[in-house]
Amino acid sequence: MFTEQEKQAVYKVIGARRDVRSFLTQPLPDGAVQRILKAAHYGPSVGFMQPWNFILVTSTEVKERLAWAAEKERKALSIHYEGERAEQFLHLKVQGIQEAPLTVCVTCDPTRGGSHVLGRNSIPETDIMSTACAIQNMWLASCAEGIAMGWVSFYKKNDVRDILGLPPHIDPVALLSLGYTDQYPVAPILETEKWEKRRELDTLIYYNKWGGTA
């Protein structure tokens, strides 16, 4: 059982978590980083496969190469937008890899546990889903520690494989930049930039079948 105060703390950190793009260069305490990684490792995984690894990137040279990969992909993606939308996209700050003191590449090993893993036999994507659960734990733990985290989602996976020396079968699911910030958003950045609006929860709930009402 949890106290009312403990429950409220959980909901508070869920509501406060943000995807951050601007960081201070101030180093992170080793203890906090280890607690965040432990939280990730305690994430639920289908069949208890634990498909993740965590590559901690502190090298300036490696961070520069990762930032290059992200920026290259951002420019390539800009061709999908026209006019004002294209200008808005190019204006968005999509990563702070070179600013943040730490970037973590979270990977997924689809071979871990062998060819017959409980749950993955039926739905192969559960290894990626499990890795996403670990990442969400990282995000919530970082927020609770007062450390900002940003998920870099623009890059070609083979670029990251080359930069970090990943074997071909290892999937670089996420580049996560962590650091302190003095620009913590009060709302999701894409919401404040009017890129998209939050959907009303009631419109996303069905009962018993697709489109079913209560």
GUGUSE-813555 format. One record per atom (N, C-alpha, C): residue number from 1; residue in one letter; chain; x, y, z. Coordinates in pm, 1 decimal. Atoms other than C-alpha are relative to their C-alpha. Layout:
! GUGUSE-813555
NUM, a, A, X, Y, Z
...
! end
This chain:
! GUGUSE-813555
1, m, A, 83.5, -119.6, 0.0
1, m, A, 0.0, 0.0, 0.0
1, m, A, 87.6, 125.4, 0.0
2, f, A, -71.2, -126.3, 5.2
2, f, A, 112.0, 355.3, -73.1
2, f, A, -85.1, 107.2, 66.8
3, t, A, 72.3, -110.4, -61.9
3, t, A, 20.3, 666.8, 119.5
3, t, A, -53.8, 92.6, -108.8
4, e, A, 55.7, -95.3, 95.5
4, e, A, -183.7, 938.6, -46.0
4, e, A, 109.6, 93.0, -52.0
5, q, A, -109.9, -87.6, 40.8
5, q, A, 128.7, 1157.9, -51.8
5, q, A, 89.3, -68.6, -101.7
6, e, A, -83.4, 74.8, 94.2
6, e, A, 329.0, 884.3, -226.6
6, e, A, -69.5, -14.7, -135.2
7, k, A, 73.3, 11.7, 126.7
7, k, A, 56.5, 831.7, -486.7
7, k, A, 0.7, 132.0, -76.6
8, q, A, 0.0, -130.0, 64.5
8, q, A, 37.4, 1202.7, -557.0
8, q, A, 136.7, 32.6, -60.3
9, a, A, -134.7, -23.7, 53.4
9, a, A, 415.8, 1212.5, -604.0
9, a, A, 19.3, -70.9, -133.3
10, v, A, -10.1, 74.5, 125.7
10, v, A, 391.2, 945.3, -874.8
10, v, A, -71.9, 75.3, -111.8
11, y, A, 76.0, -71.7, 102.5
11, y, A, 120.3, 1135.8, -1061.7
11, y, A, 63.1, 135.0, -31.5
12, k, A, -65.3, -129.0, 23.2
12, k, A, 311.1, 1461.2, -1017.0
12, k, A, 115.5, -13.9, -97.9
13, v, A, -115.2, 16.0, 88.9
13, v, A, 624.7, 1327.5, -1185.1
13, v, A, -45.2, -40.9, -140.4
14, i, A, 54.3, 34.4, 131.8
14, i, A, 416.4, 1175.8, -1467.4
14, i, A, -44.8, 126.5, -72.7
15, g, A, 48.4, -123.0, 61.2
15, g, A, 256.0, 1514.8, -1529.2
15, g, A, 109.6, 100.9, -29.0
16, a, A, -107.1, -99.2, 14.6
16, a, A, 582.4, 1708.1, -1495.3
16, a, A, 105.1, -39.1, -102.8
17, r, A, -103.2, 46.0, 93.1
17, r, A, 797.4, 1495.6, -1728.1
17, r, A, -11.1, 71.8, -133.4
18, r, A, -3.4, -70.8, 127.7
18, r, A, 904.4, 1684.6, -2039.0
18, r, A, 117.0, -50.1, -85.0
19, d, A, -106.4, 29.6, 94.6
19, d, A, 1114.0, 1623.5, -2349.2
19, d, A, 80.6, 128.3, -16.4
20, v, A, -78.1, -123.2, -10.0
20, v, A, 1395.6, 1876.7, -2304.5
20, v, A, 106.2, 5.0, -109.0
21, r, A, -95.5, -18.0, 108.8
21, r, A, 1624.7, 2020.0, -2571.9
21, r, A, 118.4, 89.6, 36.9
22, s, A, -105.9, -93.4, -39.2
22, s, A, 1840.0, 2274.6, -2383.8
22, s, A, 57.3, -41.4, 135.0
23, f, A, -65.3, 51.8, -119.0
23, f, A, 2095.4, 2171.9, -2122.1
23, f, A, 114.3, 89.8, 44.7
24, l, A, -120.7, -59.5, -55.0
24, l, A, 2360.8, 2313.4, -1894.1
24, l, A, 111.4, -103.3, -7.7
25, t, A, -113.4, 93.3, 9.2
25, t, A, 2708.8, 2163.4, -1915.7
25, t, A, 40.8, -53.9, 136.5
26, q, A, -30.0, 45.2, -136.3
26, q, A, 2712.1, 2104.8, -1537.1
26, q, A, -1.9, -152.8, 8.4
27, p, A, -4.4, 146.3, -8.7
27, p, A, 2819.7, 1743.7, -1464.4
27, p, A, -114.0, -56.3, 84.3
28, l, A, 104.0, 68.8, -76.1
28, l, A, 2567.9, 1495.1, -1330.4
28, l, A, 63.1, -84.9, 109.9
29, p, A, -51.7, 87.2, -106.2
29, p, A, 2620.1, 1313.8, -997.5
29, p, A, -4.9, -146.5, -42.7
30, d, A, -5.4, 141.2, 38.5
30, d, A, 2727.3, 954.2, -1054.9
30, d, A, -113.9, -78.8, 65.0
31, g, A, 105.6, 72.4, -70.3
31, g, A, 2477.8, 834.3, -794.4
31, g, A, -134.6, 16.2, -66.5
32, a, A, 128.0, -24.1, 66.2
32, a, A, 2184.6, 996.2, -972.1
32, a, A, -7.8, -75.2, -132.2
33, v, A, -2.5, 71.7, 128.1
33, v, A, 2289.3, 849.6, -1307.6
33, v, A, -22.9, -148.5, 22.7
34, q, A, 17.3, 142.3, -28.7
34, q, A, 2312.7, 502.3, -1154.5
34, q, A, -143.2, -31.3, 41.9
35, r, A, 140.1, 22.8, -40.5
35, r, A, 1967.8, 536.1, -995.9
35, r, A, -92.5, 4.5, -120.9
36, i, A, 81.4, -10.2, 121.9
36, i, A, 1820.8, 642.4, -1331.1
36, i, A, 15.0, -126.3, -84.9
37, l, A, -22.6, 122.9, 77.2
37, l, A, 1981.2, 345.1, -1507.0
37, l, A, -62.1, -120.7, 69.3
38, k, A, 61.8, 111.3, -73.4
38, k, A, 1862.7, 110.5, -1231.2
38, k, A, -150.9, 1.0, -20.1
39, a, A, 143.8, -9.7, 25.9
39, a, A, 1509.6, 242.5, -1278.0
39, a, A, -33.3, -56.1, -137.7
40, a, A, 21.5, 54.0, 134.4
40, a, A, 1539.4, 163.1, -1648.2
40, a, A, 8.2, -152.4, 1.0
41, h, A, -21.1, 145.1, -3.1
41, h, A, 1667.7, -185.7, -1574.6
41, h, A, -113.0, -72.0, 72.6
42, y, A, 115.0, 59.2, -69.2
42, y, A, 1365.1, -244.8, -1350.4
42, y, A, -128.4, 15.7, -81.5
43, g, A, 116.9, -10.2, 86.3
43, g, A, 1133.2, -170.5, -1640.6
43, g, A, -55.3, -138.3, -31.8
44, p, A, 58.0, 129.7, 34.1
44, p, A, 888.7, -449.9, -1727.0
44, p, A, 42.3, -43.3, -139.3
45, s, A, -33.2, 50.5, 133.0
45, s, A, 990.5, -672.3, -2016.5
45, s, A, -74.3, -130.8, -23.4
46, v, A, 77.1, 119.4, 35.3
46, v, A, 782.8, -934.2, -2193.6
46, v, A, 91.1, -122.1, 5.9
47, g, A, -79.9, 121.3, -13.5
47, g, A, 907.6, -1281.4, -2106.2
47, g, A, 126.1, 20.6, 81.8
48, f, A, -117.5, -34.6, -80.1
48, f, A, 1157.3, -1112.3, -1871.3
48, f, A, 127.2, -7.9, -84.8
49, m, A, -113.4, 12.3, 92.5
49, m, A, 1387.3, -1089.0, -2174.8
49, m, A, 107.6, 105.1, 24.1
50, q, A, -96.3, -107.1, -28.2
50, q, A, 1552.2, -759.8, -2064.0
50, q, A, 90.8, 25.7, -121.7
51, p, A, -75.7, -7.5, 126.0
51, p, A, 1661.3, -679.8, -2421.4
51, p, A, 90.9, 122.0, -11.6
52, w, A, -68.6, -129.3, 9.9
52, w, A, 1828.2, -346.2, -2339.7
52, w, A, 147.3, -4.4, 38.6
53, n, A, -133.1, -40.1, -46.9
53, n, A, 2182.6, -218.4, -2311.8
53, n, A, 3.3, 151.9, 2.2
54, f, A, -10.1, -145.0, -14.7
54, f, A, 2288.0, 133.8, -2216.8
54, f, A, 143.9, 42.3, -29.8
55, i, A, -133.0, -49.5, 35.9
55, i, A, 2583.5, 301.6, -2388.9
55, i, A, 8.7, 145.6, 46.2
56, l, A, -13.9, -134.3, -55.9
56, l, A, 2692.6, 608.8, -2190.0
56, l, A, 102.8, 77.1, -81.9
57, v, A, -86.3, -78.6, 88.3
57, v, A, 2840.2, 874.3, -2418.3
57, v, A, 33.3, 132.4, 68.6
58, t, A, -48.9, -125.4, -58.7
58, t, A, 3050.1, 1148.5, -2257.8
58, t, A, 107.6, 63.8, -87.0
59, s, A, -105.2, -50.2, 87.8
59, s, A, 3316.4, 1189.8, -2528.5
59, s, A, -52.3, 113.0, -88.1
60, t, A, 37.7, -113.8, 84.6
60, t, A, 3297.8, 1528.1, -2701.6
60, t, A, -2.4, -39.9, -146.7
61, e, A, -8.7, 41.3, 140.5
61, e, A, 3403.4, 1371.3, -3031.6
61, e, A, -118.5, -86.9, -40.0
62, v, A, 111.7, 89.2, 32.9
62, v, A, 3138.6, 1098.9, -3018.4
62, v, A, -131.4, 77.8, -0.8
63, k, A, 122.3, -80.4, -3.6
63, k, A, 2866.6, 1348.0, -2919.6
63, k, A, -11.1, 88.1, -123.9
64, e, A, 2.3, -79.7, 122.4
64, e, A, 2966.0, 1569.1, -3213.5
64, e, A, -47.6, -83.3, -118.6
65, r, A, 39.9, 86.5, 111.8
65, r, A, 2924.2, 1276.3, -3451.7
65, r, A, -148.6, -37.3, 10.3
66, l, A, 142.1, 31.1, -17.7
66, l, A, 2585.2, 1183.5, -3302.7
66, l, A, -86.0, 121.8, -33.7
67, a, A, 72.8, -122.6, 33.3
67, a, A, 2472.5, 1546.4, -3328.5
67, a, A, -4.3, 21.6, -150.5
68, w, A, -3.6, -9.0, 145.9
68, w, A, 2581.8, 1545.4, -3693.2
68, w, A, -104.5, -92.9, -61.7
69, a, A, 97.0, 96.0, 54.3
69, a, A, 2370.6, 1235.0, -3759.3
69, a, A, -142.8, 51.1, 18.6
70, a, A, 134.2, -51.9, -26.3
70, a, A, 2066.0, 1398.7, -3598.2
70, a, A, -30.9, 120.7, -87.7
71, e, A, 21.8, -119.6, 80.0
71, e, A, 2109.5, 1729.0, -3780.3
71, e, A, -16.0, -35.1, -148.1
72, k, A, 10.9, 44.6, 139.8
72, k, A, 2160.1, 1554.4, -4115.5
72, k, A, -140.9, -51.8, -28.7
73, e, A, 133.0, 56.8, 19.9
73, e, A, 1833.2, 1367.4, -4071.9
73, e, A, -107.8, 107.4, 12.3
74, r, A, 97.8, -108.3, -13.3
74, r, A, 1646.7, 1678.5, -3955.8
74, r, A, -12.2, 78.2, -129.8
75, k, A, 3.0, -73.2, 126.5
75, k, A, 1744.8, 1861.7, -4274.1
75, k, A, -65.7, -83.5, -109.2
76, a, A, 60.9, 86.9, 100.7
76, a, A, 1645.4, 1561.2, -4484.1
76, a, A, -151.2, -6.2, 16.7
77, l, A, 143.5, 10.1, -25.8
77, l, A, 1304.1, 1544.4, -4317.9
77, l, A, -74.4, 129.0, -31.8
78, s, A, 66.0, -128.6, 24.1
78, s, A, 1235.9, 1912.3, -4380.8
78, s, A, -67.4, 5.4, -137.1
79, i, A, 60.3, -2.0, 134.3
79, i, A, 1149.9, 1833.7, -4746.1
79, i, A, -146.1, -45.3, 2.5
80, h, A, 137.9, 47.7, -9.6
80, h, A, 823.6, 1679.2, -4624.6
80, h, A, -97.6, 111.9, 35.3
81, y, A, 85.6, -111.6, -37.9
81, y, A, 692.7, 2022.4, -4522.5
81, y, A, 20.8, 114.8, -97.6
82, e, A, -6.8, -112.2, 92.4
82, e, A, 618.2, 2332.7, -4724.8
82, e, A, -40.0, 128.6, 71.0
83, g, A, 41.6, -131.2, -46.6
83, g, A, 586.9, 2702.9, -4659.5
83, g, A, 25.8, 22.7, 147.2
84, e, A, -12.3, -35.6, -141.9
84, e, A, 522.9, 2813.5, -4302.2
84, e, A, 30.7, -121.8, 86.2
85, r, A, -23.5, 122.4, -78.2
85, r, A, 517.6, 2454.5, -4174.7
85, r, A, 146.8, -41.6, -8.9
86, a, A, -141.3, 33.9, 17.1
86, a, A, 867.2, 2394.0, -4319.4
86, a, A, 88.7, 91.9, 83.0
87, e, A, -77.5, -94.8, -79.4
87, e, A, 1000.3, 2710.5, -4155.6
87, e, A, -13.5, -31.4, 148.8
88, q, A, 22.7, 35.2, -140.2
88, q, A, 843.0, 2607.3, -3825.3
88, q, A, 80.2, -123.1, 38.4
89, f, A, -74.9, 122.7, -27.5
89, f, A, 1000.8, 2262.2, -3848.6
89, f, A, 149.0, 28.7, 15.6
90, l, A, -142.9, -30.6, -4.9
90, l, A, 1348.2, 2400.7, -3919.3
90, l, A, 35.0, 87.9, 119.6
91, h, A, -21.9, -84.7, -117.1
91, h, A, 1306.3, 2644.8, -3630.5
91, h, A, 5.1, -81.9, 129.2
92, l, A, 5.7, 81.9, -121.1
92, l, A, 1240.6, 2364.3, -3382.1
92, l, A, 139.8, -48.6, 39.2
93, k, A, -124.4, 57.7, -51.5
93, k, A, 1535.0, 2265.7, -3163.1
93, k, A, -29.3, -144.6, 35.3
94, v, A, 38.0, 140.3, -14.2
94, v, A, 1528.6, 1887.6, -3186.7
94, v, A, 97.6, -81.4, 84.9
95, q, A, -93.6, 76.0, -82.0
95, q, A, 1834.6, 1788.8, -2984.0
95, q, A, 101.2, 93.5, 65.5
96, g, A, -103.4, -74.8, -71.2
96, g, A, 2095.3, 1909.3, -2736.4
96, g, A, 115.7, -89.9, 37.2
97, i, A, -100.8, 101.8, -28.6
97, i, A, 2347.4, 1628.9, -2761.9
97, i, A, 133.0, 62.2, 42.2
98, q, A, -130.3, -58.1, -29.3
98, q, A, 2652.7, 1854.7, -2759.6
98, q, A, -0.6, 83.6, 127.9
99, e, A, 9.8, -76.6, -123.7
99, e, A, 2525.1, 2064.6, -2467.9
99, e, A, -4.0, -91.7, 121.7
100, a, A, 23.3, 86.3, -115.6
100, a, A, 2419.4, 1780.5, -2239.1
100, a, A, 128.5, -73.3, 40.9
101, p, A, -119.7, 70.9, -44.0
101, p, A, 2691.8, 1622.1, -2024.8
101, p, A, -3.2, -149.6, -29.3
102, l, A, 11.5, 144.4, 21.1
102, l, A, 2556.7, 1273.0, -2092.8
102, l, A, -106.5, -29.8, -103.6
103, t, A, 98.4, 57.7, 90.9
103, t, A, 2385.9, 1100.5, -2382.6
103, t, A, 6.4, -151.6, 15.2
104, v, A, 9.5, 145.1, -15.9
104, v, A, 2267.0, 743.2, -2342.2
104, v, A, -67.3, -57.6, -123.5
105, c, A, 63.5, 75.7, 107.5
105, c, A, 2203.6, 517.9, -2638.7
105, c, A, -59.1, -126.5, 61.5
106, v, A, 68.1, 120.2, -50.2
106, v, A, 1945.2, 259.1, -2535.5
106, v, A, -23.0, -92.2, -119.0
107, t, A, 10.0, 94.8, 111.4
107, t, A, 1965.5, -47.3, -2755.3
107, t, A, -92.0, -115.8, 34.4
108, c, A, 82.4, 119.5, -15.6
108, c, A, 1753.3, -355.3, -2807.9
108, c, A, 66.3, -114.9, -74.4
109, d, A, -57.9, 120.1, 60.4
109, d, A, 1895.1, -701.7, -2872.9
109, d, A, -112.1, -99.5, -27.9
110, p, A, 112.0, 88.2, 32.1
110, p, A, 1627.1, -903.9, -3058.5
110, p, A, 33.7, -148.0, 12.3
111, t, A, -38.3, 141.2, -13.0
111, t, A, 1827.1, -1224.1, -3008.2
111, t, A, 12.3, -42.9, 146.2
112, r, A, -21.6, 33.9, -141.1
112, r, A, 1850.6, -1206.3, -2628.7
112, r, A, -107.2, -96.9, 48.9
113, g, A, 92.1, 100.9, -48.7
113, g, A, 1693.5, -1508.3, -2468.1
113, g, A, -23.4, -112.4, -99.3
114, g, A, 14.9, 106.0, 98.6
114, g, A, 1717.9, -1717.0, -2784.5
114, g, A, -119.8, 22.2, -89.9
115, s, A, 104.4, -12.2, 102.4
115, s, A, 1461.9, -1785.4, -3053.0
115, s, A, -140.2, -23.4, 53.7
116, h, A, 133.0, 26.2, -57.2
116, h, A, 1176.8, -1881.1, -2817.3
116, h, A, -9.4, 69.4, 135.0
117, v, A, 19.2, -78.2, -121.4
117, v, A, 1102.6, -1608.6, -2564.8
117, v, A, -149.1, 15.5, 25.7
118, l, A, 139.8, -9.7, -36.8
118, l, A, 772.6, -1609.6, -2379.9
118, l, A, -56.3, 135.6, -41.9
119, g, A, 63.1, -124.2, 44.4
119, g, A, 546.1, -1350.3, -2541.6
119, g, A, 51.4, 46.1, -135.1
120, r, A, -55.0, -43.7, 128.1
120, r, A, 784.1, -1260.8, -2823.4
120, r, A, -27.8, -103.1, -108.6
121, n, A, 37.5, 100.3, 99.4
121, n, A, 692.8, -1587.3, -2994.2
121, n, A, -123.3, 43.7, -77.1
122, s, A, 125.6, -41.2, 62.5
122, s, A, 349.6, -1438.9, -3064.3
122, s, A, 10.2, 138.7, -61.4
123, i, A, -9.6, -138.4, 46.1
123, i, A, 433.8, -1069.2, -3100.6
123, i, A, 146.8, 41.1, 3.4
124, p, A, -144.6, -27.3, 2.0
124, p, A, 795.7, -1009.8, -3212.5
124, p, A, 35.8, 140.2, 49.0
125, e, A, -31.2, -139.2, -37.0
125, e, A, 772.7, -633.7, -3145.5
125, e, A, 5.8, 22.2, 150.6
126, t, A, -0.1, -21.1, -144.5
126, t, A, 747.4, -692.4, -2770.7
126, t, A, 138.6, 30.4, 54.4
127, d, A, -132.1, -38.9, -50.3
127, d, A, 1124.5, -656.3, -2740.4
127, d, A, 17.2, 151.6, -6.7
128, i, A, -4.1, -145.4, 10.8
128, i, A, 1098.4, -295.9, -2867.1
128, i, A, -92.4, 63.7, 103.8
129, m, A, 93.2, -51.6, -100.7
129, m, A, 794.4, -239.8, -2644.3
129, m, A, 63.2, -4.8, 139.6
130, s, A, -65.3, 13.8, -129.9
130, s, A, 992.6, -365.0, -2345.6
130, s, A, 108.0, 105.8, 16.8
131, t, A, -103.8, -102.6, -5.7
131, t, A, 1280.8, -132.0, -2428.6
131, t, A, -62.0, 137.4, 23.6
132, a, A, 69.5, -126.7, -21.3
132, a, A, 1033.9, 157.4, -2446.0
132, a, A, -43.7, 15.3, 145.3
133, c, A, 36.2, -6.0, -142.2
133, c, A, 915.1, 69.0, -2094.9
133, c, A, 121.5, 39.3, 84.6
134, a, A, -122.0, -36.5, -72.1
134, a, A, 1275.6, 92.3, -1972.1
134, a, A, 30.1, 148.9, -17.9
135, i, A, -25.3, -141.6, 27.7
135, i, A, 1311.6, 432.4, -2138.7
135, i, A, -96.3, 88.6, 78.8
136, q, A, 96.4, -79.9, -76.3
136, q, A, 993.0, 561.5, -1976.4
136, q, A, 38.5, 3.4, 147.3
137, n, A, -48.2, 0.1, -138.7
137, n, A, 1127.5, 452.5, -1636.7
137, n, A, 116.0, 97.6, 17.1
138, m, A, -111.2, -95.5, -3.8
138, m, A, 1445.3, 648.0, -1713.6
138, m, A, -51.7, 142.2, 5.7
139, w, A, 53.9, -135.2, 10.6
139, w, A, 1241.1, 954.4, -1801.6
139, w, A, -61.7, 45.0, 132.0
140, l, A, 65.3, -34.7, -125.7
140, l, A, 1034.6, 944.9, -1482.6
140, l, A, 101.9, 13.3, 112.4
141, a, A, -103.6, -7.8, -103.2
141, a, A, 1338.3, 876.1, -1263.7
141, a, A, 82.2, 126.7, -16.0
142, s, A, -74.8, -123.4, 25.0
142, s, A, 1528.9, 1162.2, -1428.8
142, s, A, -76.8, 120.9, 50.8
143, c, A, 83.3, -110.5, -45.0
143, c, A, 1239.3, 1397.6, -1364.0
143, c, A, -0.9, 8.3, 152.0
144, a, A, 0.8, 2.6, -146.3
144, a, A, 1223.7, 1288.9, -999.1
144, a, A, 132.7, 46.9, 58.1
145, e, A, -133.8, -41.4, -44.6
145, e, A, 1599.7, 1353.4, -969.3
145, e, A, 28.3, 147.5, -30.4
146, g, A, -23.6, -138.5, 39.6
146, g, A, 1558.7, 1705.6, -1110.4
146, g, A, 93.1, 12.7, -118.6
147, i, A, -87.4, 3.8, 117.6
147, i, A, 1752.0, 1605.8, -1422.8
147, i, A, -86.9, -6.7, -125.0
148, a, A, 77.7, -4.7, 123.6
148, a, A, 1614.9, 1692.4, -1766.1
148, a, A, 47.5, -109.3, -95.7
149, m, A, -35.0, 101.6, 99.5
149, m, A, 1604.6, 1433.4, -2043.1
149, m, A, -70.2, 31.4, -130.3
150, g, A, 57.7, -19.8, 131.9
150, g, A, 1547.6, 1465.2, -2415.5
150, g, A, 21.3, -121.7, -87.3
151, w, A, -6.7, 116.6, 88.7
151, w, A, 1471.1, 1185.7, -2660.4
151, w, A, 25.5, 50.1, -141.6
152, v, A, -36.0, -38.5, 137.2
152, v, A, 1648.4, 1243.2, -2993.0
152, v, A, -56.5, -105.9, -94.1
153, s, A, 69.9, 98.1, 84.2
153, s, A, 1431.7, 1080.5, -3257.2
153, s, A, 29.2, 16.1, -148.2
154, f, A, -37.2, -16.7, 140.4
154, f, A, 1593.1, 1200.3, -3580.5
154, f, A, 141.2, -52.6, -22.2
155, y, A, -129.7, 52.8, 42.4
155, y, A, 1875.0, 979.2, -3706.2
155, y, A, -23.7, -126.9, -80.1
156, k, A, 1.4, 128.6, 68.6
156, k, A, 1945.7, 692.7, -3939.9
156, k, A, 68.9, -100.8, 91.3
157, k, A, -53.6, 98.5, -94.7
157, k, A, 2004.5, 380.6, -3733.8
157, k, A, 139.4, -48.3, -39.5
158, n, A, -132.2, 46.7, 41.4
158, n, A, 2300.5, 272.4, -3944.9
158, n, A, 108.6, 103.3, 28.7
159, d, A, -96.5, -101.7, -40.9
159, d, A, 2470.0, 607.1, -3876.3
159, d, A, 40.9, -21.9, 145.3
160, v, A, -28.7, 21.7, -142.4
160, v, A, 2440.4, 541.0, -3503.0
160, v, A, 75.6, -130.9, 20.3
161, r, A, -74.4, 126.6, -9.9
161, r, A, 2555.2, 181.2, -3549.4
161, r, A, 147.9, 22.1, -33.0
162, d, A, -138.7, -26.0, 40.0
162, d, A, 2867.5, 305.7, -3728.5
162, d, A, 73.9, 81.2, 106.7
163, i, A, -65.1, -88.5, -96.9
163, i, A, 2941.4, 578.3, -3472.1
163, i, A, 31.7, -72.6, 129.3
164, l, A, -16.1, 66.1, -129.7
164, l, A, 2896.4, 354.8, -3166.9
164, l, A, 52.2, -142.5, -11.9
165, g, A, -54.5, 134.3, 18.2
165, g, A, 3028.8, 32.0, -3318.2
165, g, A, -97.1, -110.2, 36.1
166, l, A, 100.8, 100.9, -33.8
166, l, A, 2703.2, -160.6, -3277.7
166, l, A, 1.3, -113.8, -102.1
167, p, A, 17.2, 110.9, 94.8
167, p, A, 2669.9, -507.8, -3430.1
167, p, A, -125.4, 22.5, -84.3
168, p, A, 111.5, -26.8, 91.8
168, p, A, 2428.5, -515.5, -3725.6
168, p, A, -137.4, -34.5, 56.1
169, h, A, 131.5, 41.3, -48.9
169, h, A, 2150.9, -692.4, -3532.7
169, h, A, -48.2, 81.6, 119.3
170, i, A, 38.7, -80.5, -115.9
170, i, A, 2149.9, -446.9, -3241.3
170, i, A, -72.9, 125.4, -45.6
171, d, A, 85.3, -111.5, 40.1
171, d, A, 1875.8, -185.7, -3269.5
171, d, A, 22.7, 119.0, 93.5
172, p, A, -13.2, -119.9, -83.1
172, p, A, 1964.5, 166.4, -3144.0
172, p, A, -135.5, 68.6, 12.4
173, v, A, 138.3, -45.5, -12.9
173, v, A, 1615.7, 244.7, -3016.7
173, v, A, -8.0, 149.0, 31.6
174, a, A, 12.7, -138.8, -42.7
174, a, A, 1687.8, 582.1, -2859.0
174, a, A, 135.0, 60.8, 35.0
175, l, A, -107.8, -81.8, -53.0
175, l, A, 1943.9, 853.8, -2802.3
175, l, A, -63.8, 95.0, 100.9
176, l, A, 59.3, -77.9, -108.2
176, l, A, 1863.9, 1017.3, -2468.6
176, l, A, 105.4, 90.8, 60.3
177, s, A, -93.6, -95.6, -57.8
177, s, A, 2041.2, 1333.1, -2357.4
177, s, A, -48.2, 39.9, 138.6
178, l, A, 34.4, -31.1, -137.9
178, l, A, 2051.1, 1404.0, -1984.7
178, l, A, 88.7, 112.3, 52.1
179, g, A, -75.5, -108.1, -60.5
179, g, A, 2156.1, 1713.5, -1794.7
179, g, A, -91.6, 92.2, 77.1
180, y, A, 79.6, -103.7, -64.4
180, y, A, 2043.4, 2000.8, -1579.5
180, y, A, -37.1, 105.0, -103.7
181, t, A, 44.3, -103.0, 94.0
181, t, A, 1853.9, 2281.3, -1749.4
181, t, A, -55.3, 118.2, 76.1
182, d, A, 66.7, -118.1, -54.4
182, d, A, 1740.5, 2634.6, -1680.3
182, d, A, -115.0, 41.2, -90.5
183, q, A, 110.9, -26.6, 92.3
183, q, A, 1474.8, 2611.2, -1953.2
183, q, A, -95.3, -118.8, -0.7
184, y, A, 89.3, 115.4, -8.6
184, y, A, 1238.0, 2343.3, -1825.5
184, y, A, -140.0, 40.1, -47.9
185, p, A, 128.9, -41.6, 58.1
185, p, A, 916.1, 2359.0, -2032.8
185, p, A, -116.2, -23.0, 96.9
186, v, A, 120.0, 16.5, -82.3
186, v, A, 584.7, 2411.2, -1855.6
186, v, A, -99.8, -92.8, -69.2
187, a, A, 84.8, 89.2, 79.4
187, a, A, 417.7, 2210.6, -2133.7
187, a, A, 87.6, -61.4, -108.4
188, p, A, -78.6, 58.6, 108.3
188, p, A, 539.2, 1981.9, -2413.9
188, p, A, 36.0, 104.5, -105.9
189, i, A, -50.0, -101.1, 92.5
189, i, A, 749.1, 2182.0, -2660.4
189, i, A, -86.1, 9.1, -125.9
190, l, A, 80.1, -2.4, 123.1
190, l, A, 544.0, 2079.7, -2965.1
190, l, A, -139.5, 55.8, 24.7
191, e, A, 128.3, -60.8, -34.2
191, e, A, 232.2, 2191.7, -2780.2
191, e, A, 13.5, 151.8, 8.8
192, t, A, -19.7, -144.2, -13.1
192, t, A, 370.1, 2535.8, -2691.9
192, t, A, 35.9, 63.5, -134.3
193, e, A, -32.5, -50.6, 133.1
193, e, A, 503.0, 2572.6, -3048.0
193, e, A, -118.1, -10.0, -96.2
194, k, A, 123.6, 15.0, 78.8
194, k, A, 148.3, 2498.9, -3168.9
194, k, A, 18.9, -92.8, -120.3
195, w, A, -18.2, 100.9, 104.3
195, w, A, 272.7, 2207.1, -3377.4
195, w, A, -116.0, -99.1, 1.9
196, e, A, 109.7, 94.6, -16.7
196, e, A, -0.9, 1985.3, -3237.8
196, e, A, -70.1, 31.5, 131.5
197, k, A, 76.2, -18.5, -123.4
197, k, A, -273.2, 1992.7, -2970.5
197, k, A, -17.8, -135.4, 68.6
198, r, A, 26.6, 123.9, -72.5
198, r, A, -328.1, 1738.1, -2695.8
198, r, A, -144.4, -42.0, -24.5
199, r, A, 134.2, 51.4, 24.4
199, r, A, -625.2, 1520.4, -2779.5
199, r, A, -74.1, -20.9, 132.1
200, e, A, 80.8, 23.1, -118.9
200, e, A, -910.5, 1489.6, -2532.4
200, e, A, -7.8, -149.5, 27.7
201, l, A, -2.8, 141.6, -36.0
201, l, A, -886.3, 1160.3, -2344.6
201, l, A, -132.1, -69.8, -29.4
202, d, A, 130.9, 63.6, 19.4
202, d, A, -1259.3, 1095.3, -2366.0
202, d, A, -22.6, -44.6, -143.5
203, t, A, 19.3, 35.5, 140.9
203, t, A, -1240.3, 1085.2, -2746.3
203, t, A, 83.2, -122.0, -39.7
204, l, A, -89.6, 111.7, 31.0
204, l, A, -979.3, 806.4, -2730.1
204, l, A, -38.8, -129.2, 70.8
205, i, A, 43.5, 117.3, -76.7
205, i, A, -1170.1, 564.3, -2507.5
205, i, A, -121.3, -62.9, -66.5
206, y, A, 111.9, 77.9, 51.9
206, y, A, -1392.0, 293.7, -2656.1
206, y, A, -31.9, -112.8, 98.0
207, y, A, 40.9, 108.4, -87.2
207, y, A, -1581.2, 10.3, -2488.7
207, y, A, -34.3, -124.6, -81.1
208, n, A, 30.9, 133.2, 50.7
208, n, A, -1579.0, -356.7, -2587.9
208, n, A, 32.1, -22.6, -148.0
209, k, A, -39.8, 12.3, 139.2
209, k, A, -1501.5, -286.4, -2955.7
209, k, A, 40.9, 137.6, -49.4
210, w, A, -43.1, -127.2, 58.5
210, w, A, -1350.6, -16.8, -3181.4
210, w, A, -122.2, 87.7, -24.6
211, g, A, 110.5, -92.2, 15.9
211, g, A, -1582.4, 283.3, -3163.3
211, g, A, -114.4, -24.0, 96.0
212, g, A, 107.5, 32.3, -92.5
212, g, A, -1792.6, 124.2, -2889.9
212, g, A, -16.8, 104.3, 108.5
213, t, A, 29.0, -97.7, -104.5
213, t, A, -1964.1, 359.7, -2645.7
213, t, A, -41.3, -69.6, 127.5
214, a, A, 33.4, 57.3, -131.5
214, a, A, -2035.3, 307.8, -2279.3
214, a, A, -147.3, -36.0, 5.2
! end
